[in-house]
Amino acid sequence: MRSELSMGSANASSGFAVSLTVRDESQLGFCETSLISLCLFGRACPSFGKGAWGNLSPRTFPCGVIAMQGVASALSTPAFPIWLALRGGHWTTICCLDMDFSLSTSTFSTPATPMDSSFEVKMAISPCGNQRSHQFIELDGLHVSYAVSYINLCLEPPTIISRQLDSSLSGLLMEIAMTRNSPNGARQFYVLIANGSPHRPLEVGGRWYCRTCWFSPHRVYSFNAADASTCGACGLTVTQAGNGFWVEEAELPTQILETWQRRNAPPLLRLLRTLWPHARLA
């Protein structure tokens, strides 16, 4: 199969085919990116970056490409909302199921050229507003039967929401170590404060992270038993070392919460944010 798809014959010693594109007269091996670009765009190119594709206009191609490292604007803004997506070294297919979905330059992080008014679309801020969300589907043909994933997204920047914060946490350098759901279903966050203030007592029956070890130059994840009075790593008492504590979601400063949510977003959402930086779950 490789020798049939490549531009050259297979290398007898290695068993690999010559690449679809050859640079500096050297064999690069079988190039999947070149094969994908040849099939989609009629051009075997080892890169989807702007430098390799120039300043082509949006909607030049019927379908596009998404990759975590970013691609040329012309490849990420196709005529139809269908993309081949590269994630974790594996290609899948993503499309938007809304029949009236169209691509607006205002939704992209790096638009190439303005689109005409027929490509304007009012996209969602749900549940923060009255605008609707869009449903995307990912098809993964790695196995005999397709794996299908659905995700509903709001694509525009969220509206600003005033949040009541615990004044003792505002403006402090903190990190989130883990989360849990309380008995009533509310999400809680285990936080550690870098400057040692404020301090809250240990939770009865709960294990605790050592704050000193957590913020040391070479971080140590010292998660101590509930009945431990000293840290098992640094040997300091809980009073000397400091400990993390659980807080309600409403207590977290907005920036801390948003940063954590973006870092822990589903892989498909992180990928779509290369096109829509403000995308979030609806």
Beta strands, then each sheet from edge to edge (+ up, - down):
strand 1: 64-67
strand 2: 82-87
strand 3: 90-96
strand 4: 134-140
strand 5: 147-154
strand 6: 174-181
strand 7: 187-193
strand 8: 208-209
strand 9: 223-224
strand 10: 245-248
strand 11: 280-281
sheet 1: 1+ 2+ 3- 4+ 5- 11+
sheet 2: 6+ 7- 10+
sheet 3: 8+ 9-
end
